Amino acid sequence: MLKGDKVGLRARHEDDIPILHSELYDDVATQARANGRPWHPVTPGSKDSQFAVDDTERGHAPFSVVDLDSGTLIGSAVLWGIDDHNRTAHIGLGLLPSARGKGYGTDVVAVLCHYGFVVRGLHRLQIETLPDNDAMLRSAERNGFVREGVLRSAAWVMGEFVDEVLLGLLAEEWKPDPKNNRTGT
């Protein structure tokens, strides 16, 4: 398990999938804002669930997010689009409604940075988010991400095209929290 101040990122367990599916995926409006693919109904237990893990997929590193104090599942995090040649990847996360607004997002981004830069040896991490996603923008910027631009009308969200904000962080710009090694169990 990778540990932050408040959260742990661990392998996805089979019993995590129904919770993530019902609390994150089945919220159509939020899912449409968080995912670049169109929402469609997915049968519970389906291998088509975005939360089902394929351990052979090397360009995608999914995690379940747990509260360190209680061990409770509080969300999902991923390093996706991992490009080992260019040493880049994208960060994504989704917190269950009950876990939002508690500072978990900033810690999840910090742990994903540790994983990307230290464990995977990547050079650049990137986040794309909607301009009104204040929680993700704050979490990214608190971890040193820089707004690099706006992708105009890049996302189709609930019947309209909206902009996306592009943020990036290079390994040499990253400043890990020295009081937390983010490595052990």
Protein Blocks (a to p, Z undefined) as FASTA:
>chain_A
ZZdfkbccddddfklmmmmmmmmmmmmmlmmmmpcbdcddddehiakbmkbccfklmkbc
cdddddfklopafbdcddehiafklopadddddddfklgonlmmmmmmmmmmmmmmmmno
pabdcddddfklmmlmmmmmmnopacfbdcehkbcgehiacddddddddfklpccdfkbg
olaZZ
